[in-house]
Amino acid sequence: MALQLIDADDVEALTMRKLATALDANPMSLYHHVPNKEALLHSVAARVGSQFRTGEQTDIPWQERLRQLALDFRALAHRHPKLMAYSFARADYVQPEDPFWRGLTDVLAAAKLPASEIPRVAASLCAVFTGLLLSELTGALQRWTTLPPARPGPDGEDAPPPRKDVVDAMFSYALDATIAGVESHIARTREEP
């Protein structure tokens, strides 16, 4: 119910009183299950995160596995954009037991990245993916596409907001650049003594 309320209104609009009303319960009875709103939000985010399924295909190149992992993570973010935008801003969102983190570290291991490098590269990729998705979910990514040097339309009007396929392509460009960066890093680690 908490997730339904967040999806409908927003994280800030969720209160224990609103949740209790939606559940037809006494607001104080909720505190028998969670100590406060913060703990409730953490539980909701963990539940949504548990819905993430890592790719089961291990017979495809690691680059495609990483691409699919990122696209699946994006799809999850789009199913619950208000919760995910809130969660991405928190330092404790991704945990070692999370399916996304496990999938990411598995892909990097399959890429033959040295084990000592995997946590650092995985952390960097989490920052890239969550930052990119946060920009998309808040509308910043879409707004940035209309900033100069974009030219006004033929009638002197501002450029229209980008279509969904344009935003999809931008995510794909960023994903391509990320994969190329990981490939470059792996090549450098193989060259080092």
VMD Tcl script that draws the C-alpha trace (Angstrom):
set ca {
  {0.00 0.00 0.00}
  {2.86 2.35 0.79}
  {4.27 1.78 -2.70}
  {0.88 2.49 -4.26}
  {0.65 5.77 -2.35}
  {4.19 6.75 -3.37}
  {3.50 5.89 -7.02}
  {0.32 7.98 -6.94}
  {1.59 11.03 -5.04}
  {5.28 11.04 -4.09}
  {7.59 10.03 -1.28}
  {7.19 13.37 0.49}
  {3.38 13.06 0.38}
  {3.43 9.69 2.14}
  {2.71 9.93 5.83}
  {2.08 7.23 8.37}
  {-1.42 8.70 8.85}
  {-2.20 8.48 5.10}
  {-0.93 4.92 5.02}
  {-3.03 3.98 8.04}
  {-6.11 5.53 6.45}
  {-5.51 3.59 3.22}
  {-5.13 0.40 5.27}
  {-8.15 1.27 7.43}
  {-5.93 0.96 10.48}
  {-5.02 3.03 13.49}
  {-1.93 5.12 12.67}
  {-0.24 4.07 15.90}
  {-0.60 0.39 14.99}
  {1.83 0.89 12.10}
  {4.61 1.52 14.59}
  {4.34 -2.10 15.69}
  {5.70 -2.99 12.22}
  {8.13 -0.15 11.48}
  {9.68 2.38 13.86}
  {9.24 5.39 11.54}
  {8.66 6.61 7.99}
  {12.36 6.26 7.14}
  {12.31 2.56 8.02}
  {9.11 2.15 6.02}
  {10.72 3.78 2.97}
  {13.79 1.59 3.36}
  {11.58 -1.51 3.41}
  {9.59 -0.37 0.37}
  {12.81 0.36 -1.56}
  {14.22 -3.05 -0.59}
  {11.05 -4.75 -1.76}
  {11.15 -2.95 -5.10}
  {14.86 -3.71 -5.43}
  {14.17 -7.38 -4.86}
  {11.99 -7.31 -8.00}
  {15.12 -6.72 -10.06}
  {16.14 -9.84 -11.91}
  {19.64 -10.23 -13.19}
  {20.07 -11.68 -16.62}
  {20.31 -15.42 -16.64}
  {22.12 -15.56 -19.96}
  {25.73 -16.25 -19.20}
  {26.50 -17.49 -22.70}
  {26.47 -13.99 -24.23}
  {29.39 -11.51 -24.19}
  {29.82 -9.60 -20.96}
  {29.16 -6.34 -22.83}
  {25.67 -7.53 -23.76}
  {25.09 -8.78 -20.22}
  {26.05 -5.34 -18.88}
  {23.77 -3.66 -21.42}
  {20.85 -5.89 -20.42}
  {21.53 -5.33 -16.73}
  {21.42 -1.55 -17.21}
  {18.29 -1.71 -19.37}
  {16.53 -3.93 -16.82}
  {17.54 -1.52 -14.04}
  {16.14 1.34 -16.12}
  {12.87 -0.54 -16.65}
  {12.56 -1.07 -12.88}
  {13.19 2.64 -12.30}
  {10.45 3.53 -14.77}
  {7.95 1.24 -13.02}
  {8.33 3.22 -9.79}
  {9.93 6.57 -10.77}
  {9.05 8.54 -7.65}
  {10.43 5.93 -5.27}
  {13.50 5.31 -7.39}
  {14.32 9.03 -7.71}
  {14.16 9.24 -3.91}
  {16.20 6.07 -3.46}
  {18.93 7.02 -5.96}
  {19.69 10.10 -3.89}
  {20.49 7.93 -0.86}
  {23.99 6.63 -0.23}
  {22.72 3.31 1.13}
  {20.46 2.43 -1.80}
  {22.68 -0.25 -3.37}
  {23.80 -2.96 -0.94}
  {26.11 -5.97 -1.47}
  {23.20 -8.43 -1.27}
  {21.09 -6.55 -3.85}
  {20.42 -8.43 -7.08}
  {21.64 -5.44 -9.12}
  {25.00 -5.31 -7.31}
  {25.46 -9.08 -7.55}
  {24.59 -9.02 -11.26}
  {26.98 -6.14 -11.86}
  {29.89 -7.78 -10.05}
  {29.18 -11.08 -11.85}
  {29.36 -9.31 -15.23}
  {32.65 -7.64 -14.30}
  {34.08 -10.98 -13.19}
  {32.95 -12.50 -16.53}
  {34.79 -9.64 -18.25}
  {37.98 -10.92 -16.56}
  {38.44 -7.73 -14.57}
  {40.91 -8.39 -11.75}
  {39.03 -9.20 -8.53}
  {40.68 -6.28 -6.74}
  {39.23 -3.87 -9.32}
  {35.66 -5.17 -9.32}
  {34.30 -3.22 -6.29}
  {35.73 0.10 -7.52}
  {34.52 -0.34 -11.10}
  {31.12 -1.60 -9.92}
  {30.78 1.44 -7.65}
  {31.63 3.72 -10.57}
  {29.05 1.99 -12.75}
  {26.41 2.33 -10.02}
  {27.14 6.06 -9.93}
  {26.86 6.31 -13.72}
  {23.62 4.33 -13.97}
  {21.87 5.88 -10.97}
  {23.00 9.38 -11.96}
  {21.80 8.90 -15.50}
  {18.48 7.45 -14.36}
  {18.00 10.16 -11.73}
  {18.56 12.77 -14.45}
  {16.00 11.05 -16.63}
  {13.40 10.52 -13.87}
  {13.56 14.14 -12.74}
  {13.32 15.47 -16.30}
  {16.80 17.01 -16.26}
  {18.06 14.81 -19.09}
  {15.14 15.82 -21.26}
  {15.68 19.52 -20.44}
  {19.38 19.34 -21.21}
  {18.61 18.28 -24.77}
  {17.02 21.68 -25.38}
  {19.90 23.77 -24.03}
  {22.12 25.76 -26.44}
  {23.69 25.16 -28.88}
  {20.29 23.79 -29.87}
  {18.83 26.34 -32.24}
  {15.35 27.75 -32.01}
  {12.77 26.28 -34.36}
  {12.07 27.89 -37.73}
  {9.52 30.25 -36.14}
  {11.96 31.33 -33.43}
  {10.35 28.95 -30.94}
  {12.28 26.87 -28.49}
  {13.00 23.30 -29.52}
  {10.18 20.96 -28.46}
  {10.81 18.54 -25.61}
  {12.49 15.37 -26.81}
  {10.38 12.39 -27.73}
  {10.72 9.18 -25.73}
  {12.79 7.59 -28.52}
  {15.29 10.46 -28.24}
  {15.68 9.88 -24.49}
  {15.99 6.13 -25.14}
  {18.76 6.86 -27.65}
  {20.53 9.13 -25.15}
  {20.48 6.34 -22.57}
  {21.88 3.99 -25.21}
  {24.69 6.47 -26.06}
  {25.63 6.71 -22.40}
  {25.53 2.93 -22.08}
  {27.77 2.52 -25.14}
  {30.26 5.01 -23.67}
  {30.17 3.20 -20.31}
  {30.85 -0.19 -21.91}
  {33.69 1.29 -23.98}
  {35.13 2.77 -20.79}
  {35.03 -0.59 -19.00}
  {36.65 -2.28 -22.03}
  {39.41 0.36 -21.97}
  {39.95 -0.10 -18.24}
  {40.17 -3.87 -18.61}
  {42.71 -3.49 -21.41}
  {44.83 -1.17 -19.24}
  {44.75 -3.59 -16.30}
  {46.00 -6.37 -18.58}
  {48.91 -4.21 -19.74}
  {50.06 -3.34 -16.23}
  {52.77 -5.52 -14.71}
}
mol new
graphics top color blue
foreach p $ca { graphics top sphere $p radius 0.5 }
foreach p [lrange $ca 0 end-1] q [lrange $ca 1 end] { graphics top cylinder $p $q radius 0.2 }
display resetview
